[in-house]
Amino acid sequence: MRGMLGILAGVAMLAAAAQGMAAVDHSEFVKGPFKSGGEVTKVCLECHDQQAADFMKTTHWTWAGTPNMVKGMEKSTKKYGKSNMINSFCTSIQGGKEGVVHESCGKCHAGYGWTRTNFDFTDKTKVDCLICHAQKGNYTRAAVGCDIDNKSIEKKSMDLNVAAQSVGLPTRKNCGACHFYGGGGDAVKNAGLDSTLEKTKKSQDVHMGSKESGGQDMSCQSCHVTKNHRIGGASSMMAHYDTRVNCEQCHSGAKAPHQKAKNGALINKHLATVACQTCHIPFFAKGQATKMAWKWSDVGKNITAEEQFDKETYAKHKGTFVWGMNVKPVYAWSNGMVERYMVGDKVKDPSKPVVMMRPVGDIKDQKAKIYPYKLYKGDQPMDAKFKNLIIFQQYKSLWVDYDWDKACRLGAEGCGLPYSGKYQFVNTVAYIAAQHEVSPKEEALQCGECHMGGNRLDWKALGYKGDPMQKGGRSSKAAQKVAKVTKK
């Protein structure tokens, strides 16, 4: 009977696709009761076996891809990603014997059971369809264990049957279940991505703001165009991308920007040098504060700290934090590539901050433009002898007993790096691209904020002799005559 229902469901979906419908009511085809996520997946596979096969080729499943975005590694065939890289937040999922840290970090993996390094990536029944597609039932993943939250089912706050029958196209809530909470909590990691965007106003983001507020109420995939489950986008924190996302996808041709703007032609001359985001994302973290710094070296200390923007500034198992709200970005050149600290890299000068990631480009690079970034600072342990950043075991180790030497030793068992028995802390810095929270056009940067005495941009740090309106740009003479014309 279930097989026949699967055939009928497939016919219904083909008919829906022909009519251009967004989704199909699955309540007639998906019957429970279900006791596990895996049981739901098996039913999904009756009609969507190819979709599962497609998904399993993506970085959302493998957490790794060829490093086509990392300078100097473009031709590498080895794959890198969340599965084997290090960052300056919770650092790595590799720590501990057989990668026990996966138990905690795997909450955001769209699969069931990746609790150790020997996870079977070929098993389709392990795909978690609901994390991206459930619209009702309060589908929730457990904090640890890489599975559904059975406690929520016991409390009846989650209904797995309702979740399975409610599947449809992903909403911002689906995407946000992981991307709003990157780095271990809401608004921690990304610049301008947090739970307040689930339902927001135009003033916070013109694309995601509600129609009632004058916004577009767009889904994530409106920009992050998806084909065969490969989701477009290139995170400045990762090594791989499938396809890029850019403003020109919509804002070109008949919809080219600044057509009705005063001095539109002059503004458009900036497009070869200044990214759209630079003017249209003047601030980020407008909905709630984001983490701007994290000192791991304070773990285990007895520190009494006050809250900042209603956020904790100290946790004994994680260290000290600094938060920022309505943050003005820093600006840097980018040609689309990044420099990235990779596991095992030697720290050349421990007295200087280790650059975890930063954009590639400068004023002489004609492919580069000026983009806005969240400048994130912190510190992490480095092996005092081997001079590489240490992958330590935080879950079930440091977070319990605050013993750094033990955490470093256990972490080495999971990642394969040697540990000399001595560690020291080094400062780190990361440039995280600000791509969301696009402000209404009325709030875009004005000429005087960057030019004619404005201090929004540090011109000399960007390689200019000074304000290009007065000193000349990277490929032209001073624009004083143009400035005089615009004042008439």
N, C-alpha and C positions, 0 to 999 in steps of 0.2 A: 504493500500500500504506500509506504513512504517513497519507494522508487517512482511510483506513478505520480505522486504529488510533486516529486522533483521534476518530472517531465512537464507536467502542467505549469509549474512555476517557470520553467525555462521558456515555454511558449508564451506565457503572459509577459515575461520580461522582454522578449523579442518584439512583441506587439507594442509594448510601452515605448521601446526604443524607436520604433518606426513612427510613433506619434509624437516623439520628442518629449515624453513625460520625464520628470526628474527622478521618480522612484516608484517602486511597486509596493503595495501593501502585502507584507509577507505573512500576515497573521493566518491566512488560509493555507499556507504552505509549510510553515514552520510550527510543528506541534511538539510540545513538551510531554511530560515535565523533564526539565534538565537539572542535573545535579553538578555539572562541571562545565567549564568553558570548552573543554575538548569535545564533549558531547554535542555542543552547539556547532562547533567547527565541522564535525563529521556530516551534519545535515547540510551545512553551507556547501560542502564539497560536492554534494550530489548534483548541484547545478553550476557551481563556480570552481570547478577543479582547475581550469585554465587560469582563472584570476589568482588563485592561490599560487600556482606555478609562476605566474608573472611577479607576484609580490615577493616571492622568495628570491628573486634576482635583484631586488632593490637594497639600498643601504639601510632602509628602515628595518629590514630583516637581518642582513648580515652585519650591520654596524661597521662596515668597512668597504672601501672602494679604492681604485687606483688613484694615487695622489696627483691628479691632474691640475690641482690648484696650488701646489706647493712649489715654489721656485727651486729649480735644481733637481726636482724629482718627477718632472712631467712625464718622462719616458719609463718610469718604473712600472713593473708589472705586479709588484708586491702590493697587497692591499692594506690600507690603513683607515682607521676610524675610531669610534668610541670604544671598540673592542680591544684596541692595542695602542692607543695614544694617551697622552697625559695632559691635563689642564690645570688651572690654578683655582679650581673650586673644590669638588670632592676628589679631584686629582685623577683617579684611575679605577677601573673595575677589575684590574688584574691582581690586586693584592691578595695574599693568602694562599694556602695550599689548595691546588686545583681551582683557584679563582673563586674562593668562597665569597668574595665581595659581590659577585654576581647576584647573590641572594637579595641584596639590598638594591643595587643599581638597576637590576632587571625589571623593576616595576614599570619602567617606561619602554621596555622592549615589547613589540607587538607580537608576542608569542608566549607560550606557556612552558615553564620548566627550565629556563636557562639559568640554572643555579650553579653550574660548574663548567669548566672549560670544555668538557666532552659532550656538549649539547649537540643533538642531531639536527643539523640545519636542513636536512633533506626530508624530514617528516612533516608532511602537510597538515597533519592533525594537530600539530603544535601551533599553528598560526592562530593568532587572536583576532578574529574578524570584528568582534564587538567593540574593541577599544576605539576603532575608527568609525564604526557604522551604527552602533546602538544609539537610538534617539530617546528612548524612555527606559524606565525600570531602574534608574540610578545605577547603571553598571559601574562597578568600582574594582580597581585592582588592589590587592593586598600590599601593605607597606613593604613586606619582605616575602620571599618565597616564589616570586615570579608566577603568580597565579591569581585567580579571582579572589575577592575578599569574602571568604566564607563567613566571617563574623558578621558582615553586613547582611548576609542572607539569613543568618540565625536571628538577627535583630529585626528582620523583615524590613530593613531600610533599602534593600536591594531585591528586585524580583528578576531573576535570571530568565524566566520564561517571557516576561514582558519585554525585556531587553532584546532577546533573540527575535521576537516578532516585530520589533520596531525598527529594524535596520533600514537605513537609507543613506543618501549622500552625506559625507562628513560635514559637520558644522564647525564653527569656531570652538565650540565647547569640546568636540571630539579632539581636534588638533591641540587645543590648549591643555587637555588632560596631561600631556607631556611637555609641550613647548612653553606653556605659561610657568611651569614649575621646574624648569631646568636649573641645575646647580644645587638641588636639594630643597627648594622651596619656592613659593610664589614670588615672582619678580626678582629672583636672585641673579640669574645669569644674563639674560638678553637685555638689550637696550630698547625699552619700549614694548616689551611683550609680557603681559601679566593677565591675571584673571579679570581685571576690570574691563578688558576688551571683549569679554563674552557678550556683554550688553553695555554699549557705550553711546556717547554722543558725538556729533560731528566735531565739536570743539577738541575732542581728544584724538580722533582720527577720522578724516573725511571719507575714507573708504569703508571703514567698519562701523561708523556711526549710524544710528538708527535713522530710518526714513523720516520719522517724526521730528528729529532734530535737524533734518536737512542733509543727512549723510547718505551713503550709498548702500549700507547694510550688506556689504560684499562678503562672500565666503572666502576662506583662505585660498582655495583652489582657483578663484577668479584671477589671481595673480600667479600663484604657484601652479601653473598649468600642469595637468597630470595626464600621462599616457601609459597604459599598461601598468598602472600602479607606480610608475616612476614619477616622483613629485619634483617639479622644477624648483630651483633655488640653490644658492651657493652660500653657505654659512661661512663667515670669516673665521670661525673656530674649528672648522673641519678641513679635511684634505681633499675631498672628492665632491664633485657635483655631476649631475646628469645633464641638466640644461640650466641656463641662467634665467633669472627673472629681472626685467628692467622696465622702467616707466614707459619706454617707447612702445611696449606691447599695446598700450591703449592710446597714449598721448603722442600721436604722430599723424601725418597726412592731414585729413580734414579736421582731426582733433588735436593738431599740433598746439603746443602751449603758447601762451602770451599773444594770441592773435588779436585779442581785444584790449590788451594791457597798454597803458600809457608807456611810451618808450619801449614797446615790445621788441622792436628790431634791435635795440641796444641790449636789452636783456638777453635775447637769443644769441648774441655774440659770446655770452658767457658759457654757452652749452658745450663748447669744445674743451673747456677748462674746469668748469664747476658742475658737479653732479646735481641732479634735481633735488636730492635729499638734503644737500647743504643749505639751500634756501628754504625748503619746505618742511624741514624738521628742525626748527630753531631750538627746541627743547625736547628731551625725552623723559620718561618716568613721570608722566603727567597724571596718571591714575593712582599710582602709589609709588612709594620709594623703592629704588633698586639698590642692590649691593654694589658698592664702589671699591671696597677694600676688605681683605680677609687675612688676618695674621694667624697662621697655624701655630706659630711659636708660643702663643699664649695658652695653648691647651694645658689643662691640669692646674692652672693657677687659680687662686682665690681672688677673683676680681669682681667688685661690685660696680656695675655699670648701669647708667640710665638708658631708657629707651630713646630711639631716634626715629621720628615719623611713625611712632607706634610699632617699631621693630626692635627686636633684641639686639643689643650691641656686644653681648658676650654670651657664649655658651661654653661651659667648662670642657666639653668634649670636642669642640670645634675651634675655639679661639675667639678673637676679637673682630668685630665687623664695623664698617663705616657705611652709612646709607646716604643716598642722595635723591632728592625729588625735584622735579622741574629743572633737570640738569642741562646746562649748556654743553654741547659736545666739544671735543677737541677735533682738530681737522688735520688730515694727512692725505698725501697723494696715493692713488691706487690705480693700477692698471688691470685689476682683476685677480692678480696672483697674491699669494701671501708667503711670508717667511714664517716658519713654524718650528718650535722646539719639538724634536721627536725623541722618543724614549731611547736613552743611552747616549745622547749627545753630550759632549763635554762642555762644561761651563768654563769659558776662557778666562773670565775675570770675576771671581766671586764678590768683589767689592762693588760691582755694578749690577743693576737689576737684570735678571734673566728675561729676555723677551720671549714670552710664550707664543705670541702670534702678533704680527703687524703687517700692514699692507705693503706691497711692493710698488715703487714708483717714485718719481721726483719731478722737478720742474722741467727737466730736459727730456723726459719720457713723453712723447707725443700721444701715447695711448692712455696716459694717466689723467685722472681728474681729481679734484679735491672733494673728499667725502667726509661726513661727520662720524665720529666714533665715541664710544664710551671707553674712557681710559681707566682700566681696572687694575688695581695694585694689590700686592699681597706678599707673603713669604712662604717658603716651603723648605723641607729638609734636602740637603745635598750631601752625597757621600764625601766625607772630608779627604779621602784618599783618591778615589776614582773620579771625582769631580763631575758626576752626573746627578741629576735630580733623582731622588729616591722614590720608588713606588712603595708606599707603606700600606699596611693593612689597617684601615680605620674601622670597618665593620667587624664586630666581635673581637676587637683588640683595643686599639687606641681609644675608641669611643666608650670603652668599659673601664680600662685601668689606667689610661693616660700615660702609658709606658712607651716612650718614643723608641728606645732601643729595641724593645720587643716588637713593636709595630714595624720597624724597618727590617728586622730580621725575618719576620713572618711574611712581609710583603715580597721580599726577595724570592721566597719559595714559589710564589705565584707567577712572577714576571720573568724570571730567568736572569735578572741582573745580579751581579755579585754585590755583597754588602761587606764592607771592610770592618764593620764594628764601630765606626766613628762617623758622626754626622754633624753638620752645622747648618744653620738656616741662612738662606739667601733670599734677597728680595726678588719679586717677579713683577712683570707688567704685561698687560695684554690690551690690544686694540680690538674692541668688539663693535662691529658695524652697527650704526643706528639706521634701521630700515623701516621701522614702523612708527605709528603715531604721527602721520602726516597731518600737518595743521591746515586749517582753512586758508585760502589764498590771502585773505586779509591779514593773516598773521605771519606770512612769509617774510623773510628778512628784507629790509629796505636798504637802498644804496648806502645811506649814511651809517649803517651799522658796521659795514666793512670798509668803506672808503671815506675820504674827506674827514679823517680824524676818528672814525669808528674803530673800535678795538676788537670786534668779533673774531677776526682772523689775525694770526701772528704772521705777518708777511715775510719777515726775515727767516723765521723757522721753516717756512714753505719754500724758501730759496729765492725770494724776490729781494730786490734792493730796498724796497719799501712799498708803499701803496702804488700799485701799478697804474692807477689813475694819474699819478704824478711822476713815477719813476719808470713806467713802461712795463708791459707784460712779458711773458716768456717768449713771445714771438713778434712783438710789436713795440713801437715807441710809446712814449707817454701819451695818455689819452686826454690831455688837458683841453685840446680843441673840442673834442667830443663833449667833455664835461661842460664847456661854455655854451655849446649849442643846446644842450638839454635844459639849461637854466633859463633860456629865453621863453 
